[in-house]
Amino acid sequence: MTATKFSCGFAIIIGPPNAGKSTLLNELLDYKLSIVTPKPQTTRKKITGIYHNDKCQIIFLDTPGIMKPQQKLHESMLGIIRETLKDADIVIALLPYSGKKEFFDREFAEELFSSWLKPAGKKIIAVLNKSDLVTEERQREAEAFVRKTWNPAAVLSVSALKGSNLPALIDTIQPYLPLNYPLYPEDTLSTAPERFFVSEIIREKIFLLYGREVPYSTEVVIDEFREQHEDDPKRKDLIRCSVIVERETQKQILIGSKGAALKKLGQTARKDIEELLGRPVFLELFIKVRPDWRKNQNYLKSYGY
Ligand SMILES: Nc1nc2c(ncn2[C@@H]2O[C@H](COP(=O)(O)OP(=O)(O)OP(=O)(O)O)[C@@H](O)[C@H]2O)c(=O)[nH]1
């Protein structure tokens, strides 16, 4: 491999909540790296996923969905997006088809292109996701509309869920990456540490198991990750986590009657964590109340926002 033939660079995936950013990343990497739930705004921090083939290495940066900030947490999330944009060689603007009369949320698309992407001055590939919801004819119409209105470097329709047109997306991205040697070894899927993915799995299960505002008020912090199997393969690793909520009532909901809900959370999360790590673990969850943590700069900072 010579540097003059191989390309390597950073592609940032940016779009509204629920656009399918995490689904797309997982599908491209053929690995469940980023948590996916039917609820919007599950992705809070930037996730790095690395795609490899024999011509290029693409370091994908998944970002939280862009929304109107209603609290300090949202402002931090938007700050993460702004910072991530600076690192991008190419921007994937992901707009989901609505399946309704309008192709997609046009107001949002206008805001995305005008307020976010144009000032950043980066090359943009507009990717219209959820193509399984519309006919091919509608897809061509929508693509022509995007080309005419915002003139991105390229436009294409994909279905992250069905995995359709994703090789074309890779081929479209590649020419925009700098010619360079790969930055990471071929077996590296992400730069984030195991403990980050462990906390993301627990957050995903909270989103899937609990209703209304509870998941949005929750943060997961890994207090201890003791890898005991290395000294003695018979011993399970110990993972101690704090599940942070804003109010006593939310704590009661998380615990449930006679602790049943918390037990279920622990069991379902442990199963996926063991699959991720490829070894058995003890998972201990402690629920802690930190009043209004999403509005408190010190808490936000200590949780990595
Ligand atoms: N029909 C259809 N649904 C999709 C497609 N891609 C994603 N979805 C669904 O859309 C929902 C949101 O997907 P995510 O991947 O979590 O979206 P996201 O953009 O990462 O969401 P945030 O966490 O809000 O940033 C899930 O229920 C997905 O199954 C697609 O191509 N077609």
The ligand as a Tripos MOL2 file, in Angstrom:
@<TRIPOS>MOLECULE
LIG
   32    34     1     0     0
SMALL
NO_CHARGES

@<TRIPOS>ATOM
      1 N1        -37.6940    3.1220    8.1070 N.pl3     1 LIG1
      2 C1        -36.4450    3.4020    8.4720 C.ar      1 LIG1
      3 N2        -36.1630    3.6440    9.7720 N.ar      1 LIG1
      4 C2        -34.8670    3.9170   10.1180 C.ar      1 LIG1
      5 C3        -33.8270    3.9670    9.1450 C.ar      1 LIG1
      6 N3        -32.6800    4.2970    9.7850 N.ar      1 LIG1
      7 C4        -32.9960    4.4270   11.0950 C.ar      1 LIG1
      8 N4        -34.3070    4.1940   11.3040 N.ar      1 LIG1
      9 C5        -35.0330    4.2170   12.5990 C.3       1 LIG1
     10 O1        -35.0530    5.5510   13.1080 O.3       1 LIG1
     11 C6        -34.9630    5.5350   14.5420 C.3       1 LIG1
     12 C7        -33.8200    6.4260   15.0000 C.3       1 LIG1
     13 O2        -32.5940    5.8420   14.5990 O.3       1 LIG1
     14 P1        -31.1990    6.2480   15.2930 P.3       1 LIG1
     15 O3        -30.1410    5.5620   14.4910 O.co2     1 LIG1
     16 O4        -31.2280    6.0380   16.7710 O.co2     1 LIG1
     17 O5        -31.2160    7.8060   14.9950 O.3       1 LIG1
     18 P2        -30.1940    8.9470   15.4760 P.3       1 LIG1
     19 O6        -30.1520    9.9420   14.3830 O.co2     1 LIG1
     20 O7        -28.8870    8.3440   15.8890 O.co2     1 LIG1
     21 O8        -30.9620    9.5130   16.7190 O.3       1 LIG1
     22 P3        -30.4710   10.5070   17.8950 P.3       1 LIG1
     23 O9        -29.9990    9.6260   19.0060 O.co2     1 LIG1
     24 O10       -31.7210   11.2130   18.2060 O.co2     1 LIG1
     25 O11       -29.4080   11.3990   17.3790 O.co2     1 LIG1
     26 C8        -34.8170    4.0580   14.9380 C.3       1 LIG1
     27 O12       -36.0840    3.5630   15.3120 O.3       1 LIG1
     28 C9        -34.3010    3.4060   13.6710 C.3       1 LIG1
     29 O13       -34.6550    2.0290   13.5730 O.3       1 LIG1
     30 C10       -34.1610    3.6830    7.7680 C.ar      1 LIG1
     31 O14       -33.3340    3.6780    6.8470 O.2       1 LIG1
     32 N5        -35.4870    3.4180    7.5010 N.ar      1 LIG1
@<TRIPOS>BOND
     1     1     2 1
     2     2     3 ar
     3     2    32 ar
     4     3     4 ar
     5     4     5 ar
     6     4     8 ar
     7     5     6 ar
     8     5    30 ar
     9     6     7 ar
    10     7     8 ar
    11     8     9 1
    12     9    10 1
    13     9    28 1
    14    10    11 1
    15    11    12 1
    16    11    26 1
    17    12    13 1
    18    13    14 1
    19    14    15 2
    20    14    16 1
    21    14    17 1
    22    17    18 1
    23    18    19 2
    24    18    20 1
    25    18    21 1
    26    21    22 1
    27    22    23 2
    28    22    24 1
    29    22    25 1
    30    26    27 1
    31    26    28 1
    32    28    29 1
    33    30    31 2
    34    30    32 ar
@<TRIPOS>SUBSTRUCTURE
     1 LIG1         1 GROUP 0 **** ****
